[in-house]
Amino acid sequence: MEPVLPRQLINQPTLVRLMMGIALIILPAVAWIDFRQGYYFSAAVELTAAGVLLAMVFLIRSLGVHRSIQVTLVLMCILAVLGSVEKLDSTPNFAWFSVMPFLYISVGGIRLGSILTAAHFSAIAVFYLSFARSVVDSLAVGTWIQVGLAYLTATGIAISYERVQRQLRKRLHALADHDPLTGLLNRRGMEKRLTELESFLRRHEVPVTLALLDIDHFKSVNDEHGHDVGDRVLKELAREMRSVFRESDYIARWGGEEFLVALTSTNIAAATKVLERLRAQIAESSEFSIPSLTLSMGAAEWSAGVDLASALKQADVALYGAKGKGRNALVQAIEADGNHPESQLPARHDALLDQAS
């Protein structure tokens, strides 16, 4: 089994290069220089730090993504401070000061990264003030200003980079979960929301109504008016649905001209009123790019005792039942009876399709 990199690093190749560059190039180079200058302990610490960075991918297997990041960065902070202890007879190590804040914040996020950045700076300041007072007094003020500016600059760049990356990740996630044409959730995004709802239903006795909506004769719309008009109709319908359903409801373009709506905390009786209002509103509207736009709808109540697949199947069968009744209709999966929601509907989808055609 291949080691799995943290999600933050997989989505940000720059960070992968940064981490590998520090582990394979910068730290070994600094260790070699320190070794040549007689700082053997510092060299060993720097090589250990390089090994810690490379070992991050293996820590993930046993500790998980977030915990492995936390452990790795805390260890790096400790090693960075230890790597400076042997060199208290000279200026603080610029390599540790300029590189580590960026690593802390870029990989660990602003909160954890800022804590480690402050801890790193504070620990080294305490060491110098406590054990290397002569060095502090002997070095020019300009030297300390340079050290501070290097640290602050690295920290500022890291925070800016992390904020940009966070905004980018949010946009990418939004794009991945939404249909680019209508702006509604796509199938992937809706499946994620339904999974969250499924967990919620297990804990609470709150019903959810699932409704599948299909534009009647949409193929003829594309054939007669062109796909540009068909796209406009989809966008207009999406806008209309947003005006009817609540913000707490989930609306998705489930595929082609079919939409799925999850009406949260709503039983099927209450949902039917909303769906009927939408159906009538669409049928009577003259604001669409084509005349006589109608919807067929199938609805099913999804409660804690019903699994998601069954509820979706009930709504799907009810939808084809609406088409079998002549379209521009709403069929409830519970119209049959309380025990067998689908018993009044044709049992096979092909039979329903024959009726609808």
C-alpha positions as a Markdown table, in Angstrom:
| # | Residue | x | y | z |
|---|---|---|---|---|
| 1 | Met | 0.0 | 0.0 | 0.0 |
| 2 | Glu | 1.4 | 3.4 | -1.0 |
| 3 | Pro | 1.8 | 6.0 | 1.7 |
| 4 | Val | -0.9 | 8.7 | 1.5 |
| 5 | Leu | 0.3 | 12.3 | 1.6 |
| 6 | Pro | -1.7 | 14.9 | 3.6 |
| 7 | Arg | -4.6 | 16.3 | 1.6 |
| 8 | Gln | -3.1 | 19.8 | 1.9 |
| 9 | Leu | 0.1 | 18.7 | 0.3 |
| 10 | Ile | -1.5 | 16.6 | -2.5 |
| 11 | Asn | -3.5 | 19.7 | -3.5 |
| 12 | Gln | -0.5 | 22.0 | -3.3 |
| 13 | Pro | 2.5 | 20.7 | -5.3 |
| 14 | Thr | 4.4 | 23.8 | -4.2 |
| 15 | Leu | 4.4 | 22.6 | -0.6 |
| 16 | Val | 5.6 | 19.1 | -1.7 |
| 17 | Arg | 8.5 | 20.7 | -3.4 |
| 18 | Leu | 9.1 | 23.0 | -0.4 |
| 19 | Met | 9.1 | 20.1 | 2.1 |
| 20 | Met | 11.3 | 17.8 | -0.1 |
| 21 | Gly | 13.6 | 20.7 | -0.8 |
| 22 | Ile | 14.1 | 21.5 | 2.8 |
| 23 | Ala | 14.6 | 17.8 | 3.7 |
| 24 | Leu | 16.9 | 16.9 | 0.7 |
| 25 | Ile | 18.7 | 20.1 | -0.1 |
| 26 | Ile | 18.6 | 22.9 | 2.5 |
| 27 | Leu | 19.0 | 20.9 | 5.7 |
| 28 | Pro | 21.7 | 18.6 | 4.5 |
| 29 | Ala | 23.6 | 21.6 | 3.1 |
| 30 | Val | 23.3 | 23.5 | 6.4 |
| 31 | Ala | 24.4 | 20.3 | 8.2 |
| 32 | Trp | 27.5 | 20.0 | 6.0 |
| 33 | Ile | 28.5 | 23.6 | 6.7 |
| 34 | Asp | 28.0 | 23.2 | 10.4 |
| 35 | Phe | 30.0 | 20.0 | 10.3 |
| 36 | Arg | 32.9 | 21.7 | 8.6 |
| 37 | Gln | 32.8 | 24.5 | 11.2 |
| 38 | Gly | 32.9 | 22.0 | 14.1 |
| 39 | Tyr | 29.2 | 22.2 | 15.1 |
| 40 | Tyr | 28.7 | 18.4 | 15.1 |
| 41 | Phe | 25.6 | 18.4 | 17.4 |
| 42 | Ser | 23.9 | 21.0 | 15.2 |
| 43 | Ala | 24.7 | 19.0 | 12.1 |
| 44 | Ala | 23.2 | 15.9 | 13.6 |
| 45 | Val | 20.1 | 17.8 | 14.6 |
| 46 | Glu | 19.7 | 19.2 | 11.1 |
| 47 | Leu | 20.0 | 15.7 | 9.5 |
| 48 | Thr | 17.5 | 14.4 | 12.0 |
| 49 | Ala | 15.1 | 17.2 | 11.0 |
| 50 | Ala | 15.5 | 16.2 | 7.4 |
| 51 | Gly | 14.6 | 12.6 | 8.3 |
| 52 | Val | 11.5 | 13.8 | 10.2 |
| 53 | Leu | 10.2 | 15.6 | 7.2 |
| 54 | Leu | 10.7 | 12.6 | 5.0 |
| 55 | Ala | 9.1 | 10.3 | 7.6 |
| 56 | Met | 5.9 | 12.4 | 7.6 |
| 57 | Val | 4.3 | 10.1 | 4.9 |
| 58 | Phe | 4.9 | 7.0 | 7.1 |
| 59 | Leu | 3.5 | 8.7 | 10.2 |
| 60 | Ile | 0.2 | 9.2 | 8.4 |
| 61 | Arg | -0.4 | 5.4 | 8.4 |
| 62 | Ser | -0.5 | 5.2 | 12.1 |
| 63 | Leu | -1.4 | 8.7 | 13.3 |
| 64 | Gly | -3.7 | 10.0 | 10.5 |
| 65 | Val | -3.3 | 13.1 | 8.4 |
| 66 | His | -4.0 | 15.9 | 11.0 |
| 67 | Arg | -2.2 | 14.2 | 13.9 |
| 68 | Ser | 0.9 | 13.4 | 11.7 |
| 69 | Ile | 1.1 | 17.0 | 10.6 |
| 70 | Gln | 0.9 | 18.2 | 14.2 |
| 71 | Val | 3.5 | 15.8 | 15.5 |
| 72 | Thr | 5.9 | 16.4 | 12.6 |
| 73 | Leu | 5.8 | 20.2 | 12.9 |
| 74 | Val | 6.1 | 20.1 | 16.7 |
| 75 | Leu | 9.2 | 17.9 | 16.3 |
| 76 | Met | 10.6 | 20.2 | 13.7 |
| 77 | Cys | 10.1 | 23.2 | 16.0 |
| 78 | Ile | 11.9 | 21.4 | 18.8 |
| 79 | Leu | 14.8 | 20.3 | 16.5 |
| 80 | Ala | 15.0 | 23.9 | 15.1 |
| 81 | Val | 15.5 | 25.3 | 18.5 |
| 82 | Leu | 18.0 | 22.5 | 19.5 |
| 83 | Gly | 19.9 | 23.1 | 16.3 |
| 84 | Ser | 20.6 | 26.7 | 17.4 |
| 85 | Val | 21.7 | 25.8 | 20.9 |
| 86 | Glu | 25.3 | 24.8 | 20.0 |
| 87 | Lys | 25.7 | 28.0 | 18.0 |
| 88 | Leu | 25.0 | 30.4 | 20.7 |
| 89 | Asp | 28.5 | 31.9 | 20.3 |
| 90 | Ser | 27.4 | 33.5 | 16.9 |
| 91 | Thr | 24.4 | 35.0 | 15.2 |
| 92 | Pro | 21.2 | 33.0 | 15.2 |
| 93 | Asn | 21.0 | 30.5 | 12.3 |
| 94 | Phe | 19.4 | 32.4 | 9.4 |
| 95 | Ala | 18.4 | 29.1 | 7.7 |
| 96 | Trp | 16.2 | 28.0 | 10.5 |
| 97 | Phe | 14.8 | 31.5 | 10.9 |
| 98 | Ser | 13.9 | 32.1 | 7.3 |
| 99 | Val | 12.7 | 28.6 | 6.3 |
| 100 | Met | 10.8 | 27.3 | 9.3 |
| 101 | Pro | 8.0 | 29.9 | 9.6 |
| 102 | Phe | 7.0 | 29.2 | 6.1 |
| 103 | Leu | 7.0 | 25.5 | 6.7 |
| 104 | Tyr | 5.1 | 25.8 | 10.0 |
| 105 | Ile | 2.3 | 28.0 | 8.5 |
| 106 | Ser | 2.1 | 26.6 | 5.0 |
| 107 | Val | 1.8 | 23.0 | 6.1 |
| 108 | Gly | 0.2 | 23.4 | 9.5 |
| 109 | Gly | -2.2 | 26.2 | 8.8 |
| 110 | Ile | -2.3 | 29.7 | 10.2 |
| 111 | Arg | -3.3 | 28.8 | 13.8 |
| 112 | Leu | -0.9 | 26.0 | 14.5 |
| 113 | Gly | 1.8 | 27.5 | 12.3 |
| 114 | Ser | 1.6 | 30.9 | 14.1 |
| 115 | Ile | 1.9 | 29.2 | 17.5 |
| 116 | Leu | 5.0 | 27.2 | 16.4 |
| 117 | Thr | 6.5 | 30.3 | 14.8 |
| 118 | Ala | 6.1 | 32.3 | 18.0 |
| 119 | Ala | 7.4 | 29.4 | 20.1 |
| 120 | His | 10.4 | 29.1 | 17.9 |
| 121 | Phe | 11.3 | 32.7 | 18.0 |
| 122 | Ser | 10.6 | 33.0 | 21.8 |
| 123 | Ala | 12.7 | 30.0 | 22.7 |
| 124 | Ile | 15.7 | 31.2 | 20.7 |
| 125 | Ala | 15.4 | 34.7 | 22.2 |
| 126 | Val | 15.3 | 33.3 | 25.7 |
| 127 | Phe | 18.4 | 31.1 | 25.0 |
| 128 | Tyr | 20.4 | 34.0 | 23.7 |
| 129 | Leu | 19.3 | 36.4 | 26.5 |
| 130 | Ser | 20.0 | 33.7 | 29.1 |
| 131 | Phe | 23.1 | 31.9 | 27.9 |
| 132 | Ala | 24.7 | 34.1 | 25.3 |
| 133 | Arg | 24.5 | 37.6 | 26.7 |
| 134 | Ser | 27.9 | 38.5 | 25.5 |
| 135 | Val | 27.0 | 37.7 | 21.9 |
| 136 | Val | 23.8 | 39.8 | 22.2 |
| 137 | Asp | 25.9 | 42.7 | 23.5 |
| 138 | Ser | 28.7 | 42.3 | 21.0 |
| 139 | Leu | 26.6 | 42.2 | 17.8 |
| 140 | Ala | 25.4 | 45.4 | 16.2 |
| 141 | Val | 21.8 | 46.5 | 16.5 |
| 142 | Gly | 21.6 | 46.2 | 12.7 |
| 143 | Thr | 22.4 | 42.5 | 12.8 |
| 144 | Trp | 19.5 | 41.8 | 15.2 |
| 145 | Ile | 17.2 | 44.0 | 13.1 |
| 146 | Gln | 18.2 | 41.8 | 10.0 |
| 147 | Val | 17.4 | 38.7 | 12.0 |
| 148 | Gly | 14.0 | 40.0 | 13.1 |
| 149 | Leu | 13.1 | 41.2 | 9.6 |
| 150 | Ala | 14.1 | 37.9 | 8.0 |
| 151 | Tyr | 11.8 | 36.1 | 10.5 |
| 152 | Leu | 8.9 | 38.6 | 10.1 |
| 153 | Thr | 9.2 | 38.5 | 6.3 |
| 154 | Ala | 9.1 | 34.7 | 6.2 |
| 155 | Thr | 6.2 | 34.7 | 8.5 |
| 156 | Gly | 4.3 | 37.3 | 6.5 |
| 157 | Ile | 4.8 | 35.6 | 3.2 |
| 158 | Ala | 3.7 | 32.2 | 4.8 |
| 159 | Ile | 0.5 | 33.7 | 6.2 |
| 160 | Ser | -0.3 | 35.4 | 2.8 |
| 161 | Tyr | 0.4 | 32.2 | 1.0 |
| 162 | Glu | -1.8 | 30.1 | 3.3 |
| 163 | Arg | -4.7 | 32.6 | 3.0 |
| 164 | Val | -4.5 | 32.5 | -0.8 |
| 165 | Gln | -4.3 | 28.7 | -0.8 |
| 166 | Arg | -7.3 | 28.5 | 1.6 |
| 167 | Gln | -9.4 | 30.6 | -0.7 |
| 168 | Leu | -8.3 | 28.6 | -3.7 |
| 169 | Arg | -9.2 | 25.3 | -2.0 |
| 170 | Lys | -12.6 | 26.7 | -1.1 |
| 171 | Arg | -13.2 | 27.7 | -4.7 |
| 172 | Leu | -12.0 | 24.4 | -6.0 |
| 173 | His | -14.3 | 22.5 | -3.6 |
| 174 | Ala | -17.2 | 24.7 | -4.6 |
| 175 | Leu | -16.5 | 24.1 | -8.3 |
| 176 | Ala | -16.2 | 20.3 | -7.7 |
| 177 | Asp | -19.5 | 20.2 | -5.9 |
| 178 | His | -21.6 | 22.5 | -8.2 |
| 179 | Asp | -23.0 | 22.3 | -11.7 |
| 180 | Pro | -21.3 | 25.0 | -13.8 |
| 181 | Leu | -24.4 | 25.7 | -15.9 |
| 182 | Thr | -27.0 | 26.1 | -13.2 |
| 183 | Gly | -24.9 | 26.8 | -10.1 |
| 184 | Leu | -26.8 | 24.1 | -8.2 |
| 185 | Leu | -25.2 | 21.2 | -6.6 |
| 186 | Asn | -24.0 | 18.5 | -9.0 |
| 187 | Arg | -24.5 | 14.8 | -8.3 |
| 188 | Arg | -21.2 | 14.5 | -6.4 |
| 189 | Gly | -22.0 | 17.5 | -4.2 |
| 190 | Met | -25.6 | 16.2 | -3.5 |
| 191 | Glu | -24.3 | 12.8 | -2.6 |
| 192 | Lys | -22.0 | 14.4 | 0.0 |
| 193 | Arg | -24.9 | 16.4 | 1.4 |
| 194 | Leu | -27.1 | 13.2 | 1.5 |
| 195 | Thr | -24.4 | 11.3 | 3.3 |
| 196 | Glu | -24.4 | 14.1 | 6.0 |
| 197 | Leu | -28.2 | 14.0 | 6.2 |
| 198 | Glu | -28.1 | 10.2 | 6.6 |
| 199 | Ser | -25.9 | 10.6 | 9.7 |
| 200 | Phe | -28.2 | 13.3 | 11.0 |
| 201 | Leu | -31.3 | 11.0 | 10.5 |
| 202 | Arg | -29.6 | 8.3 | 12.5 |
| 203 | Arg | -29.4 | 10.6 | 15.5 |
| 204 | His | -32.7 | 12.5 | 15.2 |
| 205 | Glu | -36.3 | 11.6 | 14.4 |
| 206 | Val | -36.6 | 14.3 | 11.7 |
| 207 | Pro | -38.1 | 13.5 | 8.3 |
| 208 | Val | -36.6 | 14.5 | 5.0 |
| 209 | Thr | -38.5 | 14.4 | 1.7 |
| 210 | Leu | -36.6 | 13.6 | -1.5 |
| 211 | Ala | -38.1 | 14.8 | -4.7 |
| 212 | Leu | -37.0 | 14.0 | -8.2 |
| 213 | Leu | -38.0 | 16.6 | -10.8 |
| 214 | Asp | -37.8 | 16.0 | -14.6 |
| 215 | Ile | -38.5 | 18.5 | -17.4 |
| 216 | Asp | -41.2 | 17.1 | -19.7 |
| 217 | His | -40.2 | 16.6 | -23.3 |
| 218 | Phe | -36.8 | 18.3 | -22.8 |
| 219 | Lys | -35.3 | 16.4 | -25.7 |
| 220 | Ser | -37.8 | 18.1 | -28.1 |
| 221 | Val | -36.7 | 21.5 | -26.6 |
| 222 | Asn | -33.1 | 20.9 | -27.6 |
| 223 | Asp | -34.2 | 19.4 | -31.0 |
| 224 | Glu | -36.6 | 22.3 | -31.9 |
| 225 | His | -34.9 | 25.3 | -30.3 |
| 226 | Gly | -31.3 | 24.3 | -30.0 |
| 227 | His | -29.0 | 23.5 | -27.0 |
| 228 | Asp | -28.5 | 27.2 | -26.2 |
| 229 | Val | -32.2 | 27.6 | -25.5 |
| 230 | Gly | -32.1 | 24.3 | -23.6 |
| 231 | Asp | -29.3 | 25.6 | -21.4 |
| 232 | Arg | -31.2 | 28.9 | -20.8 |
| 233 | Val | -34.2 | 26.9 | -19.7 |
| 234 | Leu | -32.2 | 24.9 | -17.2 |
| 235 | Lys | -30.7 | 28.1 | -15.7 |
| 236 | Glu | -34.2 | 29.7 | -15.6 |
| 237 | Leu | -35.6 | 26.6 | -13.8 |
| 238 | Ala | -32.8 | 26.6 | -11.3 |
| 239 | Arg | -33.5 | 30.2 | -10.5 |
| 240 | Glu | -37.2 | 29.5 | -10.1 |
| 241 | Met | -36.4 | 26.6 | -7.7 |
| 242 | Arg | -34.1 | 28.7 | -5.6 |
| 243 | Ser | -37.0 | 31.1 | -5.1 |
| 244 | Val | -39.4 | 28.4 | -3.9 |
| 245 | Phe | -37.2 | 26.2 | -1.8 |
| 246 | Arg | -35.5 | 27.2 | 1.5 |
| 247 | Glu | -31.8 | 27.8 | 2.0 |
| 248 | Ser | -31.8 | 24.8 | 4.3 |
| 249 | Asp | -33.0 | 22.6 | 1.4 |
| 250 | Tyr | -30.6 | 21.0 | -1.0 |
| 251 | Ile | -31.1 | 21.3 | -4.7 |
| 252 | Ala | -29.0 | 19.5 | -7.3 |
| 253 | Arg | -28.9 | 18.9 | -11.0 |
| 254 | Trp | -29.0 | 15.2 | -10.7 |
| 255 | Gly | -28.3 | 14.5 | -14.4 |
| 256 | Gly | -29.4 | 16.1 | -17.7 |
| 257 | Glu | -32.8 | 17.6 | -17.2 |
| 258 | Glu | -33.4 | 15.8 | -13.9 |
| 259 | Phe | -33.2 | 17.5 | -10.6 |
| 260 | Leu | -33.1 | 16.2 | -7.0 |
| 261 | Val | -34.3 | 18.2 | -4.0 |
| 262 | Ala | -33.9 | 17.2 | -0.4 |
| 263 | Leu | -36.4 | 19.2 | 1.8 |
| 264 | Thr | -34.9 | 19.0 | 5.2 |
| 265 | Ser | -37.1 | 18.6 | 8.4 |
| 266 | Thr | -40.1 | 18.2 | 6.1 |
| 267 | Asn | -42.5 | 15.3 | 5.9 |
| 268 | Ile | -44.1 | 14.4 | 2.6 |
| 269 | Ala | -47.4 | 16.1 | 3.4 |
| 270 | Ala | -45.7 | 19.5 | 3.9 |
| 271 | Ala | -43.3 | 18.9 | 1.0 |
| 272 | Thr | -46.2 | 18.1 | -1.4 |
| 273 | Lys | -47.6 | 21.6 | -0.9 |
| 274 | Val | -44.3 | 23.2 | -1.8 |
| 275 | Leu | -43.8 | 20.9 | -4.8 |
| 276 | Glu | -47.3 | 21.4 | -6.1 |
| 277 | Arg | -46.8 | 25.2 | -5.8 |
| 278 | Leu | -43.6 | 24.9 | -7.8 |
| 279 | Arg | -45.2 | 22.6 | -10.4 |
| 280 | Ala | -48.2 | 25.0 | -10.9 |
| 281 | Gln | -45.9 | 28.0 | -10.9 |
| 282 | Ile | -43.7 | 26.5 | -13.7 |
| 283 | Ala | -46.7 | 25.4 | -15.8 |
| 284 | Glu | -48.3 | 28.8 | -15.6 |
| 285 | Ser | -45.2 | 31.0 | -16.0 |
| 286 | Ser | -44.6 | 32.9 | -19.2 |
| 287 | Glu | -41.1 | 34.0 | -18.3 |
| 288 | Phe | -39.3 | 30.9 | -19.6 |
| 289 | Ser | -37.5 | 30.9 | -23.0 |
| 290 | Ile | -40.0 | 28.3 | -24.3 |
| 291 | Pro | -43.8 | 28.2 | -23.8 |
| 292 | Ser | -45.6 | 25.4 | -21.9 |
| 293 | Leu | -42.7 | 24.2 | -19.7 |
| 294 | Thr | -43.9 | 21.5 | -17.3 |
| 295 | Leu | -42.4 | 19.3 | -14.7 |
| 296 | Ser | -43.0 | 15.7 | -13.6 |
| 297 | Met | -42.2 | 15.0 | -10.0 |
| 298 | Gly | -41.8 | 12.0 | -7.7 |
| 299 | Ala | -41.5 | 12.4 | -4.0 |
| 300 | Ala | -40.7 | 10.0 | -1.1 |
| 301 | Glu | -40.3 | 10.5 | 2.6 |
| 302 | Trp | -36.9 | 9.6 | 3.9 |
| 303 | Ser | -36.8 | 8.9 | 7.7 |
| 304 | Ala | -34.5 | 7.1 | 10.1 |
| 305 | Gly | -36.1 | 3.7 | 9.3 |
| 306 | Val | -35.5 | 4.0 | 5.6 |
| 307 | Asp | -32.1 | 3.8 | 3.9 |
| 308 | Leu | -31.0 | 6.3 | 1.3 |
| 309 | Ala | -31.0 | 3.9 | -1.6 |
| 310 | Ser | -34.6 | 2.8 | -0.9 |
| 311 | Ala | -35.8 | 6.4 | -0.5 |
| 312 | Leu | -34.2 | 7.4 | -3.8 |
| 313 | Lys | -35.7 | 4.3 | -5.5 |
| 314 | Gln | -39.1 | 5.2 | -4.2 |
| 315 | Ala | -38.8 | 8.8 | -5.5 |
| 316 | Asp | -37.5 | 7.5 | -8.9 |
| 317 | Val | -40.4 | 5.1 | -9.3 |
| 318 | Ala | -42.8 | 7.8 | -8.3 |
| 319 | Leu | -41.3 | 10.1 | -10.9 |
| 320 | Tyr | -41.9 | 7.6 | -13.7 |
| 321 | Gly | -45.4 | 7.1 | -12.3 |
| 322 | Ala | -46.0 | 10.8 | -12.8 |
| 323 | Lys | -44.8 | 10.5 | -16.4 |
| 324 | Gly | -47.1 | 7.5 | -16.8 |
| 325 | Lys | -50.0 | 9.6 | -15.6 |
| 326 | Gly | -49.5 | 12.1 | -18.5 |
| 327 | Arg | -46.7 | 14.3 | -17.1 |
| 328 | Asn | -47.0 | 17.7 | -15.4 |
| 329 | Ala | -47.9 | 15.8 | -12.3 |
| 330 | Leu | -46.6 | 15.0 | -8.8 |
| 331 | Val | -46.8 | 11.4 | -7.5 |
| 332 | Gln | -46.0 | 10.6 | -3.9 |
| 333 | Ala | -44.4 | 7.3 | -3.0 |
| 334 | Ile | -46.8 | 7.1 | 0.0 |
| 335 | Glu | -49.9 | 7.5 | -2.1 |
| 336 | Ala | -50.2 | 3.7 | -2.3 |
| 337 | Asp | -50.5 | 2.9 | 1.4 |
| 338 | Gly | -48.5 | 3.3 | 4.6 |
| 339 | Asn | -46.7 | 0.0 | 4.4 |
| 340 | His | -45.8 | -0.4 | 0.7 |
| 341 | Pro | -45.1 | 3.0 | -0.8 |
| 342 | Glu | -44.6 | 1.6 | -4.3 |
| 343 | Ser | -47.5 | -0.9 | -4.5 |
| 344 | Gln | -49.8 | 1.3 | -6.6 |
| 345 | Leu | -47.0 | 2.1 | -9.1 |
| 346 | Pro | -45.8 | -0.2 | -11.9 |
| 347 | Ala | -43.1 | -2.4 | -10.4 |
| 348 | Arg | -40.7 | -2.2 | -13.4 |
| 349 | His | -39.1 | 0.9 | -14.8 |
| 350 | Asp | -39.4 | -0.4 | -18.3 |
| 351 | Ala | -43.2 | -0.6 | -17.9 |
| 352 | Leu | -43.2 | 3.0 | -16.7 |
| 353 | Leu | -41.1 | 4.1 | -19.6 |
| 354 | Asp | -43.5 | 2.4 | -22.0 |
| 355 | Gln | -46.3 | 4.3 | -20.5 |
| 356 | Ala | -44.4 | 7.6 | -20.6 |
| 357 | Ser | -43.3 | 7.3 | -24.2 |
